[in-house]
Amino acid sequence: MGLDGIEVTLLDGRTTTFGEWAGKVRLVVNVASRCGLAPQYEQLEELQRRYGARGFTVLGVPSNQFLQEYRDADRIAAYCSATWGVTFPMLATAWVNGRRQQPLYRELTKAPDAAGRAGRVRWNFEKFLVLPDGTVHRFRPQTRPDDPAVVALIEGALAGTVA
């Protein structure tokens, strides 16, 4: 089936597939409103504004896996909008690890990070950059969204020079 065939639900309850954003450079991030890394929302939104018109999108995936996200979708949406001005799509709250792991994360977590380690999401704000050809690059939570390595991959993919 591939990543694009995986069903996802948006924060507003609409069901679609990951393929709704096929052909784009997609940065999937498990987010949490009450996490110390929440200021990364600012860099995520900046990337969305800078590259969105060129075929890029951030996809936020709220997760209470680490007990730092609100349980109510309306509260999550209000927080993201009012605090960080989020304009990128937000998926419904999901489990990123374990038996109830969201199918998208079941596939994404097969991708290794720069150290060659795949598997469980370690913490909030882990990033998966999915290129249009389906290649997945994984960045751990401490890597900021505007890190030069992330930006270089985004720009290269948008220019058609990254495989």
PANU-285446 format. One record per atom (N, C-alpha, C): residue number from 1; residue in three letters; chain; atom name; x negated, y negated, z. Coordinates in pm, whole numbers. Each point is the difference from the previous one (the first is absolute). Example, Ala and Ser with C-alpha at 12.3 -4.5 7.8 and 13.67 -1.06 7.14 Angstrom:
REM PANU-285446
  seq  type  mol  atom    east   north      up
    1   Ala    A     N   -1319     569     780
    1   Ala    A    CA      89    -119       0
    1   Ala    A     C     -90    -120       0
    2   Ser    A     N      35    -105     -72
    2   Ser    A    CA     -82    -119       6
    2   Ser    A     C      77    -109      73
This chain:
REM PANU-285446
  seq  type  mol  atom    east   north      up
    1   Met    A     N     -84     120       0
    1   Met    A    CA      84    -120       0
    1   Met    A     C     -88    -126       0
    2   Gly    A     N    -108      -1      73
    2   Gly    A    CA     -85    -119       6
    2   Gly    A     C      56    -105      93
    3   Leu    A     N     -83     -98      31
    3   Leu    A    CA      41    -107      92
    3   Leu    A     C     125     -73     -47
    4   Asp    A     N       8     -29    -130
    4   Asp    A    CA     111     -83     -49
    4   Asp    A     C     137      66      15
    5   Gly    A     N       5     130      11
    5   Gly    A    CA     127      69      17
    5   Gly    A     C      48      10     144
    6   Ile    A     N     -81     -45      94
    6   Ile    A    CA      35      12     140
    6   Ile    A     C     106    -103      38
    7   Glu    A     N     107      49      62
    7   Glu    A    CA     108     -87      43
    7   Glu    A     C     -42     -82     123
    8   Val    A     N      33    -128      -4
    8   Val    A    CA     -26     -89     113
    8   Val    A     C     126     -83      25
    9   Thr    A     N      13     -47     122
    9   Thr    A    CA     111     -87      37
    9   Thr    A     C     -58    -134      42
   10   Leu    A     N      60    -106     -47
   10   Leu    A    CA     -44    -133      38
   10   Leu    A     C      60     -38     134
   11   Leu    A     N     -55    -104      60
   11   Leu    A    CA      43     -44     132
   11   Leu    A     C     149     -36       1
   12   Asp    A     N      53     -47    -115
   12   Asp    A    CA     142     -35      -8
   12   Asp    A     C      91     120     -24
   13   Gly    A     N     -60     121      -8
   13   Gly    A    CA      79     121     -17
   13   Gly    A     C      11      52    -142
   14   Arg    A     N     -45     -77     -97
   14   Arg    A    CA       7      43    -140
   14   Arg    A     C    -100     112     -24
   15   Thr    A     N      45     107     -68
   15   Thr    A    CA     -86     114     -33
   15   Thr    A     C     -50     -15    -143
   16   Thr    A     N    -128      30     -19
   16   Thr    A    CA     -61      -5    -132
   16   Thr    A     C    -113     102      -1
   17   Thr    A     N     -91     -12     -93
   17   Thr    A    CA    -120      84      -1
   17   Thr    A     C    -121     -92      -1
   18   Phe    A     N    -114      57      38
   18   Phe    A    CA    -125     -75      -5
   18   Phe    A     C     -27     -47    -144
   19   Gly    A     N      59      69     -95
   19   Gly    A    CA     -14     -35    -141
   19   Gly    A     C      64    -133     -37
   20   Glu    A     N      80     -58      88
   20   Glu    A    CA      57    -133     -28
   20   Glu    A     C    -112    -101     -26
   21   Trp    A     N    -117      26      57
   21   Trp    A    CA    -115     -90     -17
   21   Trp    A     C    -107      63     -87
   22   Ala    A     N      38     100     -83
   22   Ala    A    CA     -94      67     -90
   22   Ala    A     C     -64    -102     -93
   23   Gly    A     N    -125      23     -33
   23   Gly    A    CA     -72     -90     -88
   23   Gly    A     C     -63    -117      72
   24   Lys    A     N      35     -16     127
   24   Lys    A    CA     -57    -108      80
   24   Lys    A     C    -114      54      86
   25   Val    A     N     -82     -91      47
   25   Val    A    CA     -98      31     103
   25   Val    A     C      75     -16     131
   26   Arg    A     N       9     108      80
   26   Arg    A    CA      82       0     120
   26   Arg    A     C     -87      21     124
   27   Leu    A     N      16     -89      97
   27   Leu    A    CA     -70      12     127
   27   Leu    A     C     102      38     106
   28   Val    A     N      -2     127      42
   28   Val    A    CA      95      53      98
   28   Val    A     C     -65     -10     138
   29   Val    A     N      69     -65      93
   29   Val    A    CA     -56     -25     133
   29   Val    A     C     103      33     106
   30   Asn    A     N     -38      86      97
   30   Asn    A    CA      90      23     114
   30   Asn    A     C     -18    -115      98
   31   Val    A     N     106     -73      20
   31   Val    A    CA      -4    -123      80
   31   Val    A     C      73      18     132
   32   Ala    A     N     -34     -88      96
   32   Ala    A    CA      65       2     131
   32   Ala    A     C      -2    -141      56
   33   Ser    A     N     116     -51      31
   33   Ser    A    CA      17    -139      41
   33   Ser    A     C     -72     -35     129
   34   Arg    A     N      -9      94      92
   34   Arg    A    CA     -57     -31     132
   34   Arg    A     C    -143      53      15
   35   Cys    A     N     -67      22    -110
   35   Cys    A    CA    -137      50      -1
   35   Cys    A     C     -98    -117      -1
   36   Gly    A     N    -115      19      62
   36   Gly    A    CA    -103    -101      -2
   36   Gly    A     C     -53     -30    -140
   37   Leu    A     N      25      90     -95
   37   Leu    A    CA     -42     -21    -138
   37   Leu    A     C     107     -71     -84
   38   Ala    A     N     113     -36      62
   38   Ala    A    CA     109     -65     -73
   38   Ala    A     C     -43    -126     -76
   39   Pro    A     N    -102     -75      43
   39   Pro    A    CA     -43    -113     -82
   39   Pro    A     C     -44      40    -142
   40   Gln    A     N     -22     129     -24
   40   Gln    A    CA     -30      44    -137
   40   Gln    A     C     117     -27     -95
   41   Tyr    A     N     120     -18      55
   41   Tyr    A    CA     114     -38     -85
   41   Tyr    A     C     -35    -125     -81
   42   Glu    A     N     -72     -92      58
   42   Glu    A    CA     -36    -124     -69
   42   Glu    A     C     -83      30    -124
   43   Gln    A     N    -101      87      11
   43   Gln    A    CA     -80      36    -116
   43   Gln    A     C      80      81    -101
   44   Leu    A     N      88      87      48
   44   Leu    A    CA      85      77     -92
   44   Leu    A     C      88     -93     -83
   45   Glu    A     N      60     -98      66
   45   Glu    A    CA      85     -95     -72
   45   Glu    A     C     -81     -84     -97
   46   Glu    A     N    -121     -37      39
   46   Glu    A    CA     -87     -77     -91
   46   Glu    A     C     -33      81    -125
   47   Leu    A     N     -30     129      17
   47   Leu    A    CA     -24      85    -117
   47   Leu    A     C     124       8     -88
   48   Gln    A     N     117      13      62
   48   Gln    A    CA     125       6     -76
   48   Gln    A     C      20    -127     -82
   49   Arg    A     N     -23    -113      61
   49   Arg    A    CA      18    -128     -70
   49   Arg    A     C    -104     -20    -111
   50   Arg    A     N    -123      42      27
   50   Arg    A    CA    -108     -21     -96
   50   Arg    A     C      12      91    -122
   51   Tyr    A     N      41     126      22
   51   Tyr    A    CA      -4      98    -108
   51   Tyr    A     C     137      54     -44
   52   Gly    A     N     106     -35      71
   52   Gly    A    CA     131      57     -28
   52   Gly    A     C      47     -18    -144
   53   Ala    A     N     -23    -116     -56
   53   Ala    A    CA      45     -28    -137
   53   Ala    A     C     -83      76    -104
   54   Arg    A     N    -113      54      43
   54   Arg    A    CA     -89      71     -93
   54   Arg    A     C      18     152       4
   55   Gly    A     N      96      50      79
   55   Gly    A    CA      22     144       2
   55   Gly    A     C     -48      69     126
   56   Phe    A     N       5     -71     111
   56   Phe    A    CA     -43      52     130
   56   Phe    A     C     115     -13      98
   57   Thr    A     N       9      93      93
   57   Thr    A    CA      95     -18     110
   57   Thr    A     C     -51      69     126
   58   Val    A     N      25     -65     111
   58   Val    A    CA     -16      62     131
   58   Val    A     C     131      70      30
   59   Leu    A     N      -7     116      63
   59   Leu    A    CA     119      69      50
   59   Leu    A     C     -24      25     149
   60   Gly    A     N      72     -71      84
   60   Gly    A    CA     -12      18     144
   60   Gly    A     C      87     115      45
   61   Val    A     N     -55      84      86
   61   Val    A    CA      73     114      54
   61   Val    A     C      -2     -10     152
   62   Pro    A     N     104     -58      60
   62   Pro    A    CA       3      -7     146
   62   Pro    A     C      -4     141      59
   63   Ser    A     N     -78      15     105
   63   Ser    A    CA      -7     128      67
   63   Ser    A     C     -13     -23     150
   64   Asn    A     N      80      73      74
   64   Asn    A    CA     -11      -4     146
   64   Asn    A     C     -77     122      51
   65   Gln    A     N     -77      61     -89
   65   Gln    A    CA     -78     118      34
   65   Gln    A     C     -92     -27     119
   66   Phe    A     N     -51    -123       9
   66   Phe    A    CA     -93     -37     107
   66   Phe    A     C      67     -91     104
   67   Leu    A     N     133       0       1
   67   Leu    A    CA      83     -70      99
   67   Leu    A     C     -23    -151       3
   68   Gln    A     N     -15     -60    -120
   68   Gln    A    CA     -23    -144      -8
   68   Gln    A     C      88     -68    -104
   69   Glu    A     N     109      65     -39
   69   Glu    A    CA      92     -60     -97
   69   Glu    A     C     140      -5      59
   70   Tyr    A     N      73    -103     -38
   70   Tyr    A    CA     140     -10      42
   70   Tyr    A     C      77     117     -60
   71   Arg    A     N     106      38      65
   71   Arg    A    CA      81     113     -47
   71   Arg    A     C     110     -43     -97
   72   Asp    A     N      34    -126       0
   72   Asp    A    CA     111     -52     -80
   72   Asp    A     C     -50     -65    -129
   73   Ala    A     N      53      44    -114
   73   Ala    A    CA     -44     -51    -130
   73   Ala    A     C      21    -151     -13
   74   Asp    A     N     112     -51      51
   74   Asp    A    CA      26    -144      -8
   74   Asp    A     C    -103     -79      80
   75   Arg    A     N     -39      53     114
   75   Arg    A    CA    -100     -69      82
   75   Arg    A     C    -137       1     -68
   76   Ile    A     N     -35     113     -64
   76   Ile    A    CA    -126       9     -74
   76   Ile    A     C       0    -102    -114
   77   Ala    A     N     110      -3     -76
   77   Ala    A    CA       9     -93    -113
   77   Ala    A     C      -9    -145      46
   78   Ala    A     N      68     -33     108
   78   Ala    A    CA      -3    -137      52
   78   Ala    A     C    -140     -37      47
   79   Tyr    A     N     -66      91      70
   79   Tyr    A    CA    -136     -26      48
   79   Tyr    A     C     -94     -25    -117
   80   Cys    A     N       3      88     -99
   80   Cys    A    CA     -91     -12    -115
   80   Cys    A     C      24    -129     -77
   81   Ser    A     N     124     -35     -18
   81   Ser    A    CA      34    -121     -74
   81   Ser    A     C     -36    -126      79
   82   Ala    A     N      46      -7     124
   82   Ala    A    CA     -19    -122      79
   82   Ala    A     C    -145     -20      44
   83   Thr    A     N     -69     107      35
   83   Thr    A    CA    -135     -12      54
   83   Thr    A     C    -106      -9    -109
   84   Trp    A     N      16      81    -107
   84   Trp    A    CA    -105       9    -101
   84   Trp    A     C      44     -40    -139
   85   Gly    A     N     128     -32     -20
   85   Gly    A    CA      48     -39    -133
   85   Gly    A     C      -8     112    -102
   86   Val    A     N      19     124      44
   86   Val    A    CA     -15     115     -87
   86   Val    A     C     101      -3    -115
   87   Thr    A     N     -51      16    -122
   87   Thr    A    CA      85       6    -119
   87   Thr    A     C     -10     136     -69
   88   Phe    A     N     -97      83      40
   88   Phe    A    CA     -19     129     -67
   88   Phe    A     C     103     100      51
   89   Pro    A     N      26     106     -77
   89   Pro    A    CA      98     101      41
   89   Pro    A     C     -41      71     128
   90   Met    A     N     100      25      83
   90   Met    A    CA     -20      75     124
   90   Met    A     C      86     126      -9
   91   Leu    A     N     -63     113      25
   91   Leu    A    CA      74     126       3
   91   Leu    A     C      59      20     139
   92   Ala    A     N      88      97      10
   92   Ala    A    CA      61      33     129
   92   Ala    A     C    -106      56      94
   93   Thr    A     N      25     -13     128
   93   Thr    A    CA     -90      53     102
   93   Thr    A     C     -22     149     -25
   94   Ala    A     N    -127      42       8
   94   Ala    A    CA     -33     138     -35
   94   Ala    A     C    -107      55      93
   95   Trp    A     N      -3     131       9
   95   Trp    A    CA    -109      70      68
   95   Trp    A     C    -112      15    -102
   96   Val    A     N    -122     -29      42
   96   Val    A    CA    -114       9     -91
   96   Val    A     C     -85     124      29
   97   Asn    A     N      30      71     107
   97   Asn    A    CA     -70     122      39
   97   Asn    A     C     102     101      53
   98   Gly    A     N     -41     125      10
   98   Gly    A    CA      80      99      70
   98   Gly    A     C     107      68     -81
   99   Arg    A     N      84      75      70
   99   Arg    A    CA     105      81     -65
   99   Arg    A     C     101     -85     -76
  100   Arg    A     N      27    -120      50
  100   Arg    A    CA     101     -86     -64
  100   Arg    A     C     -64    -103     -95
  101   Gln    A     N    -123      26     -41
  101   Gln    A    CA     -74     -91     -86
  101   Gln    A     C      78     -30    -129
  102   Gln    A     N       8    -126     -32
  102   Gln    A    CA      67     -43    -123
  102   Gln    A     C     -71      64    -119
  103   Pro    A     N      73      52     -99
  103   Pro    A    CA     -64      69    -113
  103   Pro    A     C    -107     -83     -73
  104   Leu    A     N      20    -129     -10
  104   Leu    A    CA    -102     -83     -64
  104   Leu    A     C    -131       9      78
  105   Tyr    A     N       8      -5     132
  105   Tyr    A    CA    -120       9      83
  105   Tyr    A     C     -58     141      -1
  106   Arg    A     N      83     100     -19
  106   Arg    A    CA     -51     137     -11
  106   Arg    A     C     -98       8    -118
  107   Glu    A     N      29     -71    -106
  107   Glu    A    CA     -88      -2    -117
  107   Glu    A     C    -117     -97      17
  108   Leu    A     N      30    -121      48
  108   Leu    A    CA    -106    -100      13
  108   Leu    A     C    -112      44      93
  109   Thr    A     N      35      69     109
  109   Thr    A    CA    -101      38      98
  109   Thr    A     C     -93     111     -50
  110   Lys    A     N      24      52    -118
  110   Lys    A    CA     -93      95     -62
  110   Lys    A     C    -122     -72     -54
  111   Ala    A     N      12    -131     -20
  111   Ala    A    CA    -111     -79     -55
  111   Ala    A     C    -104     -25     109
  112   Pro    A     N    -127      15     -34
  112   Pro    A    CA    -106     -28      98
  112   Pro    A     C     -33    -149       8
  113   Asp    A     N     -55     -39     114
  113   Asp    A    CA     -51    -136      14
  113   Asp    A     C    -143      -5     -54
  114   Ala    A     N     -69    -112      20
  114   Ala    A    CA    -136     -16     -52
  114   Ala    A     C     -98     100      59
  115   Ala    A     N      30      51     120
  115   Ala    A    CA     -87      99      64
  115   Ala    A     C      36     142     -42
  116   Gly    A     N      99      15     -88
  116   Gly    A    CA      40     132     -47
  116   Gly    A     C     101      72      87
  117   Arg    A     N      60     -73      95
  117   Arg    A    CA      97      61      93
  117   Arg    A     C     143     -27     -45
  118   Ala    A     N      74     107     -18
  118   Ala    A    CA     143      -9     -30
  118   Ala    A     C      75      35     129
  119   Gly    A     N     131      16     -11
  119   Gly    A    CA      78      44     115
  119   Gly    A     C      76    -112      67
  120   Arg    A     N      28      20     126
  120   Arg    A    CA      88     -87      79
  120   Arg    A     C     -33    -149     -11
  121   Val    A     N     105     -80       6
  121   Val    A    CA     -16    -144      13
  121   Val    A     C     -46     -24     144
  122   Arg    A     N    -104     -78      16
  122   Arg    A    CA     -58     -20     132
  122   Arg    A     C      71    -106      82
  123   Trp    A     N      54    -104     -66
  123   Trp    A    CA      59    -111      72
  123   Trp    A     C      82     -83     -97
  124   Asn    A     N      65    -101      52
  124   Asn    A    CA      76     -93     -83
  124   Asn    A     C     -93     -73     -97
  125   Phe    A     N      57     -41    -111
  125   Phe    A    CA     -69     -79    -102
  125   Phe    A     C    -108      79     -74
  126   Glu    A     N      21     132     -14
  126   Glu    A    CA     -83      79     -91
  126   Glu    A     C      51     -28    -141
  127   Lys    A     N     -92     -13     -94
  127   Lys    A    CA      35     -45    -134
  127   Lys    A     C     -30     106    -105
  128   Phe    A     N      94      15     -94
  128   Phe    A    CA     -17      91    -112
  128   Phe    A     C      23     -82    -127
  129   Leu    A     N    -105     -19     -77
  129   Leu    A    CA      10     -74    -125
  129   Leu    A     C      22     100    -112
  130   Val    A     N     117      -5     -62
  130   Val    A    CA      37      93    -106
  130   Val    A     C     -11     -73    -133
  131   Leu    A     N     -92      47     -84
  131   Leu    A    CA     -20     -61    -131
  131   Leu    A     C     105      52     -98
  132   Pro    A     N      21     -70    -111
  132   Pro    A    CA     103      43     -96
  132   Pro    A     C     -16     143     -50
  133   Asp    A     N    -123      52      -3
  133   Asp    A    CA     -20     137     -47
  133   Asp    A     C      21     104     111
  134   Gly    A     N      39     -46     120
  134   Gly    A    CA      27      90     112
  134   Gly    A     C    -119      22      93
  135   Thr    A     N    -117     -53     -33
  135   Thr    A    CA    -116      11      88
  135   Thr    A     C      29     -74     130
  136   Val    A     N     -35      64     113
  136   Val    A    CA      26     -60     131
  136   Val    A     C    -133     -29      69
  137   His    A     N     -15    -124      47
  137   His    A    CA    -115     -42      80
  137   His    A     C      53     -29     140
  138   Arg    A     N     -69      54     100
  138   Arg    A    CA      48     -10     138
  138   Arg    A     C     -93     -90      82
  139   Phe    A     N      60     -89      77
  139   Phe    A    CA     -74     -91      87
  139   Phe    A     C      58      10     141
  140   Arg    A     N     -86      17      97
  140   Arg    A    CA      43      14     138
  140   Arg    A     C      47    -133      57
  141   Pro    A     N      70       2     113
  141   Pro    A    CA      64    -120      54
  141   Pro    A     C     -92    -121      20
  142   Gln    A     N    -125      24      36
  142   Gln    A    CA     -90    -112      28
  142   Gln    A     C     -40     -75    -127
  143   Thr    A     N      16      62    -116
  143   Thr    A    CA     -30     -68    -126
  143   Thr    A     C     113     -98     -29
  144   Arg    A     N     -37    -127      -6
  144   Arg    A    CA     101    -104     -26
  144   Arg    A     C      52      12    -144
  145   Pro    A     N     124     -38     -23
  145   Pro    A    CA      55       6    -135
  145   Pro    A     C     -79     -83    -101
  146   Asp    A     N     -64    -107      46
  146   Asp    A    CA     -76     -86     -92
  146   Asp    A     C    -150      34       0
  147   Asp    A     N     -34     117      50
  147   Asp    A    CA    -139      47      -4
  147   Asp    A     C     -48       2    -147
  148   Pro    A     N    -124     -39     -26
  148   Pro    A    CA     -50      -2    -138
  148   Pro    A     C      17     133     -75
  149   Ala    A     N     -13     113      69
  149   Ala    A    CA      16     129     -67
  149   Ala    A     C     144      21     -48
  150   Val    A     N      96     -42      81
  150   Val    A    CA     142      11     -38
  150   Val    A     C      29     -94    -116
  151   Val    A     N     -42    -124      13
  151   Val    A    CA      26    -101    -103
  151   Val    A     C     -64      40    -133
  152   Ala    A     N    -123      53       4
  152   Ala    A    CA     -68      42    -123
  152   Ala    A     C      78     110     -71
  153   Leu    A     N      54      95      75
  153   Leu    A    CA      80     107     -61
  153   Leu    A     C     129     -56     -61
  154   Ile    A     N      66     -91      72
  154   Ile    A    CA     123     -61     -52
  154   Ile    A     C     -30     -75    -129
  155   Glu    A     N    -101     -87       5
  155   Glu    A    CA     -33     -80    -119
  155   Glu    A     C     -45      87    -117
  156   Gly    A     N     -78     102      30
  156   Gly    A    CA     -45      90    -106
  156   Gly    A     C     116      75     -64
  157   Ala    A     N      93      47      83
  157   Ala    A    CA     117      72     -54
  157   Ala    A     C      90     -92     -81
  158   Leu    A     N      16    -124      46
  158   Leu    A    CA      84     -94     -74
  158   Leu    A     C     -64     -40    -132
  159   Ala    A     N    -134       3      -5
  159   Ala    A    CA     -71     -31    -123
  159   Ala    A     C     -16     124     -88
  160   Gly    A     N      38     116      54
  160   Gly    A    CA      -9     124     -75
  160   Gly    A     C    -139      60      -3
  161   Thr    A     N     -83     -36      99
  161   Thr    A    CA    -139      48      -1
  161   Thr    A     C     -31      98     112
  162   Val    A     N      99      42      77
  162   Val    A    CA     -25      95     110
  162   Val    A     C      67     132     -35
  163   Ala    A     N     -74     108      18
  163   Ala    A    CA      59     132     -28
  163   Ala    A     C      34      69     129
